[in-house]
Amino acid sequence: MKFEFYQIFKKDSTGNESLFELLHWIKSMKTLKIEDRLASYGIDQIRLNQETYDKNNNIYILNFSRLRESMYPSVVNISNLSSKDVTISNDEFLSEDISAIYDPVNSVLMIQRNINSLSPSAVEEYVSVFWSAYFNHSEIIDFRPIIDQNPFKTALDKEEYRSLNIKTADYRYISNSSNSILKPFAQAFDSLKVYNSVDIEIKLSMGRKRSQNLDYKETQKVIKELEKNRQNFNKIEVRGKSANDTKFEKVDLLSNKLYCEQTFDIPSRSSFKSSTIQKEMINLYINGTEPMKQKVIDNI
């Protein structure tokens, strides 16, 4: 599961920008009944379910639902081809949740990503709707991702590498390159150009061989060279870890968006409890062996 980090800004009618204190919005939302927290999102609806203050960690825990009006799944029988609609009453919905934690001291929002639920832009829209229409404020709300200011240094700080993934912006430049470090890629691109493709993507990986890694020195050399030639690539990603890391981390060297990932054991035939995700988010941001909080602060 992926988690991203944002700061929230507001712009007034004169164009002046400043950090938006989400705490003011949270306190206003607490005054509303649960049924008054609905806002349209296409043909579906969004609702804030939870706004809990964690005194020990000085953060606010938020949970949002996407209440579906469409795209319901069907129920099928494993032994035949019959299927039937999911039956629910008029005041019930199928929902997909996401959680977020808000750090009021550093004005940082950590958001869970869930492809079936709400994107950060959807949460931004929801916050904006209530801030302007319900609470009568005129500012424009803007969620801005926190960017890793030096992703190549982050990648070079790794001591083991499991994979390297690159996609060309112009393979002709690379295939014609005389650079000795990029020569293996140049040869591969040159061989593949017979297919008349514009973009070519190559991934070097150890696959399921968890006890082995890519050659450290060669991977370090190619990362340094890719940094010099970054304008010729649409994607450069490495997965690696340093001595203090407990797991391999993917570093996106071009989009630079700061994020972290965590694996979970998903329960069978039941929903995944948001409290489990929230506990792990707090652990990732504040209390774990490699808390993201300092890295986030260093990049804001």
C-alpha positions as CSV (number, residue, x, y, z in Angstrom):
1,M,0.0,0.0,0.0
2,K,1.3,3.5,-0.9
3,F,1.2,6.7,1.1
4,E,1.9,10.2,-0.2
5,F,2.7,13.4,1.6
6,Y,1.2,16.8,0.9
7,Q,1.2,20.4,2.2
8,I,-2.0,22.4,1.7
9,F,-2.0,25.9,0.5
10,K,-4.7,28.6,0.1
11,K,-5.0,31.5,-2.3
12,D,-7.1,34.5,-1.6
13,S,-8.9,36.8,-4.0
14,T,-5.8,39.0,-4.5
15,G,-3.6,36.0,-5.4
16,N,-1.7,35.8,-2.2
17,E,-0.7,32.3,-1.1
18,S,-0.1,30.9,2.3
19,L,-0.2,27.5,4.1
20,F,-3.8,26.4,4.9
21,E,-4.3,25.3,8.5
22,L,-6.4,22.2,7.9
23,L,-7.1,22.2,11.7
24,H,-9.6,25.0,11.2
25,W,-11.5,22.9,8.6
26,I,-11.4,19.8,10.9
27,K,-12.8,21.7,13.8
28,S,-15.6,23.1,11.6
29,M,-16.4,19.6,10.3
30,K,-16.7,18.2,13.8
31,T,-19.8,20.5,14.3
32,L,-21.7,18.8,11.5
33,K,-23.9,15.7,11.8
34,I,-22.7,12.7,9.9
35,E,-25.5,13.0,7.3
36,D,-24.5,16.6,6.7
37,R,-21.0,15.7,5.7
38,L,-21.9,14.3,2.2
39,A,-20.6,16.0,-0.9
40,S,-21.1,14.9,-4.5
41,Y,-18.2,13.3,-6.4
42,G,-19.4,12.6,-9.9
43,I,-22.4,10.3,-9.4
44,D,-20.9,9.0,-6.1
45,Q,-20.6,10.8,-2.8
46,I,-17.8,11.5,-0.3
47,R,-18.1,11.6,3.4
48,L,-15.7,12.4,6.3
49,N,-16.2,9.6,8.8
50,Q,-13.6,10.3,11.4
51,E,-11.6,13.2,12.8
52,T,-9.8,11.9,15.9
53,Y,-7.0,13.8,17.8
54,D,-4.1,11.6,18.8
55,K,-2.7,13.4,21.8
56,N,0.3,11.2,22.3
57,N,1.6,11.9,18.8
58,N,0.0,15.4,18.3
59,I,-1.7,14.4,15.0
60,Y,-5.2,14.2,13.7
61,I,-6.5,10.9,12.2
62,L,-9.0,11.3,9.3
63,N,-11.0,8.7,7.4
64,F,-13.0,9.4,4.2
65,S,-15.5,7.1,2.3
66,R,-16.4,7.0,-1.3
67,L,-20.1,6.0,-1.2
68,R,-20.9,4.3,-4.5
69,E,-24.0,4.9,-6.6
70,S,-22.7,2.9,-9.5
71,M,-20.3,0.1,-10.7
72,Y,-21.6,-2.4,-8.1
73,P,-20.1,-5.8,-8.4
74,S,-22.2,-8.9,-8.8
75,V,-22.3,-12.1,-6.7
76,V,-21.5,-15.3,-8.6
77,N,-21.5,-19.0,-7.8
78,I,-18.2,-20.8,-8.2
79,S,-19.9,-24.0,-9.6
80,N,-22.0,-22.4,-12.3
81,L,-22.4,-19.2,-14.4
82,S,-25.2,-17.6,-12.5
83,S,-24.8,-14.2,-11.0
84,K,-27.0,-11.7,-9.1
85,D,-26.8,-8.1,-8.1
86,V,-25.7,-7.0,-4.7
87,T,-28.9,-6.2,-2.8
88,I,-28.8,-3.2,-0.3
89,S,-31.5,-0.9,1.0
90,N,-32.0,2.7,-0.3
91,D,-30.1,4.2,2.6
92,E,-27.1,1.9,2.3
93,F,-24.0,2.2,0.0
94,L,-21.0,0.2,-1.0
95,S,-18.0,2.2,0.3
96,E,-14.3,2.4,-0.2
97,D,-12.3,4.1,2.5
98,I,-9.0,5.9,2.7
99,S,-7.3,7.3,5.8
100,A,-5.0,10.3,6.3
101,I,-3.1,11.7,9.2
102,Y,-2.5,15.5,9.6
103,D,0.6,16.9,11.4
104,P,-0.5,20.4,12.5
105,V,3.0,21.5,13.6
106,N,4.5,20.9,10.1
107,S,1.3,21.3,8.1
108,V,1.8,17.9,6.5
109,L,-1.0,15.6,5.3
110,M,-0.1,11.9,4.8
111,I,-2.7,10.2,2.5
112,Q,-3.4,6.6,1.9
113,R,-3.7,5.8,-1.9
114,N,-6.5,3.4,-2.9
115,I,-7.3,3.1,-6.6
116,N,-10.9,2.1,-5.8
117,S,-11.6,4.9,-3.5
118,L,-10.5,8.6,-3.4
119,S,-7.5,10.3,-5.0
120,P,-5.8,13.2,-3.2
121,S,-7.4,15.5,-5.7
122,A,-10.8,14.2,-4.7
123,V,-10.1,14.9,-1.0
124,E,-8.9,18.4,-2.1
125,E,-12.2,18.9,-3.8
126,Y,-14.1,17.7,-0.8
127,V,-12.2,20.1,1.6
128,S,-12.8,22.9,-0.9
129,V,-16.5,22.3,-1.1
130,F,-17.1,22.6,2.6
131,W,-14.6,25.4,3.1
132,S,-16.2,27.6,0.5
133,A,-19.9,26.6,0.2
134,Y,-20.6,25.5,3.8
135,F,-18.3,27.6,5.9
136,N,-18.4,30.6,3.6
137,H,-14.7,31.1,2.9
138,S,-13.4,32.4,-0.4
139,E,-9.9,31.0,-0.6
140,I,-8.9,28.4,-3.2
141,I,-7.5,25.2,-1.6
142,D,-4.5,23.5,-3.2
143,F,-3.0,20.1,-2.2
144,R,0.7,20.2,-3.2
145,P,2.8,17.0,-3.1
146,I,6.0,17.2,-1.1
147,I,8.9,16.7,-3.5
148,D,12.1,14.8,-2.8
149,Q,14.6,17.6,-3.5
150,N,17.5,15.2,-4.4
151,P,16.1,11.7,-5.5
152,F,19.4,10.7,-7.1
153,K,21.2,11.2,-3.8
154,T,18.5,9.1,-2.2
155,A,19.1,6.3,-4.7
156,L,22.9,6.5,-4.4
157,D,22.7,6.2,-0.6
158,K,21.3,2.7,-1.1
159,E,23.7,-0.1,-0.4
160,E,21.8,-2.9,-2.2
161,Y,19.7,-2.8,-5.4
162,R,17.0,-5.2,-6.4
163,S,15.8,-3.6,-9.7
164,L,16.4,-0.8,-12.2
165,N,13.7,0.4,-14.6
166,I,14.2,3.0,-17.4
167,K,12.0,4.2,-20.2
168,T,13.4,6.4,-23.0
169,A,12.2,9.8,-24.0
170,D,14.2,9.5,-27.2
171,Y,15.9,6.1,-27.8
172,R,17.8,7.4,-30.8
173,Y,19.9,9.6,-28.6
174,I,20.8,6.7,-26.3
175,S,21.4,4.2,-29.1
176,N,23.8,6.7,-30.7
177,S,25.6,7.4,-27.4
178,S,29.3,6.6,-27.1
179,N,29.0,6.6,-23.3
180,S,30.6,3.4,-22.1
181,I,28.4,3.2,-19.0
182,L,25.2,3.5,-21.0
183,K,26.5,1.2,-23.8
184,P,24.6,-1.9,-22.7
185,F,21.4,0.1,-22.8
186,A,22.4,1.7,-26.1
187,Q,22.9,-1.7,-27.7
188,A,19.6,-3.0,-26.4
189,F,17.7,0.1,-27.7
190,D,19.5,-0.2,-31.0
191,S,18.4,-3.9,-31.4
192,L,14.8,-3.0,-30.5
193,K,14.4,-0.1,-32.9
194,V,13.5,-2.5,-35.7
195,Y,10.0,-2.6,-34.2
196,N,9.6,1.2,-35.1
197,S,8.6,2.0,-31.5
198,V,9.0,5.5,-30.1
199,D,9.4,4.6,-26.4
200,I,11.4,1.6,-25.2
201,E,11.3,0.4,-21.5
202,I,13.8,-1.9,-20.0
203,K,13.7,-3.4,-16.5
204,L,16.6,-5.1,-14.8
205,S,15.5,-7.2,-11.9
206,M,16.4,-10.1,-9.6
207,G,12.9,-11.4,-9.8
208,R,12.1,-13.8,-7.1
209,K,15.8,-14.3,-6.1
210,R,15.5,-12.5,-2.8
211,S,19.0,-13.4,-1.7
212,Q,20.7,-11.8,-4.7
213,N,21.1,-8.2,-5.8
214,L,22.1,-6.2,-8.9
215,D,25.9,-5.5,-9.1
216,Y,26.4,-2.6,-6.7
217,K,29.2,-0.8,-8.4
218,E,27.7,-1.0,-11.9
219,T,24.3,0.1,-10.6
220,Q,25.9,3.1,-8.8
221,K,27.7,4.1,-12.0
222,V,24.7,3.9,-14.2
223,I,22.6,5.9,-11.7
224,K,25.2,8.7,-11.8
225,E,25.2,8.6,-15.6
226,L,21.4,8.6,-15.8
227,E,21.4,11.7,-13.6
228,K,23.5,13.5,-16.2
229,N,21.3,12.4,-19.1
230,R,17.9,12.5,-17.3
231,Q,16.4,14.7,-20.1
232,N,16.5,11.6,-22.4
233,F,14.3,9.5,-20.2
234,N,10.6,9.4,-19.2
235,K,11.1,7.0,-16.3
236,I,14.0,6.1,-14.1
237,E,13.2,4.0,-11.0
238,V,15.4,1.9,-8.7
239,R,14.4,-0.3,-5.9
240,G,17.1,-0.6,-3.2
241,K,17.8,-0.4,0.5
242,S,20.5,0.9,2.8
243,A,22.0,-0.7,5.9
244,N,19.3,0.7,8.2
245,D,16.4,-0.1,6.0
246,T,14.2,-3.1,6.8
247,K,12.9,-3.4,3.3
248,F,13.6,-2.4,-0.3
249,E,12.2,1.0,-1.3
250,K,11.3,2.1,-4.8
251,V,12.8,5.5,-5.7
252,D,11.3,7.4,-8.6
253,L,14.1,9.6,-9.8
254,L,12.0,11.8,-12.2
255,S,8.6,12.4,-10.6
256,N,10.4,13.0,-7.3
257,K,7.1,12.8,-5.3
258,L,7.8,11.8,-1.7
259,Y,6.0,8.6,-0.6
260,C,6.4,5.4,1.3
261,E,5.0,1.9,1.0
262,Q,3.9,-0.9,3.3
263,T,2.7,-4.4,2.8
264,F,-0.3,-5.8,4.6
265,D,-1.9,-9.2,5.0
266,I,-5.3,-8.6,3.5
267,P,-8.1,-10.6,5.2
268,S,-10.2,-12.9,3.1
269,R,-13.9,-12.2,2.5
270,S,-13.9,-9.2,4.8
271,S,-13.1,-5.5,4.7
272,F,-9.7,-4.2,5.7
273,K,-10.1,-2.3,9.0
274,S,-9.1,1.4,8.7
275,S,-7.7,1.3,12.3
276,T,-5.1,-1.2,11.1
277,I,-4.0,1.1,8.3
278,Q,-4.0,4.2,10.6
279,K,-1.8,2.5,13.2
280,E,0.7,1.6,10.5
281,M,0.6,5.1,9.1
282,I,1.5,6.6,12.5
283,N,4.3,4.0,12.7
284,L,5.6,4.9,9.3
285,Y,5.5,8.7,10.0
286,I,6.5,8.9,13.6
287,N,7.2,5.8,15.7
288,G,8.8,3.2,13.4
289,T,12.4,2.2,12.9
290,E,12.7,4.5,9.8
291,P,10.1,7.3,10.5
292,M,9.3,9.4,7.4
293,K,8.7,12.6,9.5
294,Q,12.3,13.9,9.4
295,K,12.6,13.2,5.7
296,V,9.4,15.0,5.0
297,I,10.5,18.0,7.1
298,D,13.9,18.1,5.3
299,N,12.0,18.5,2.0
300,I,9.5,21.2,2.9
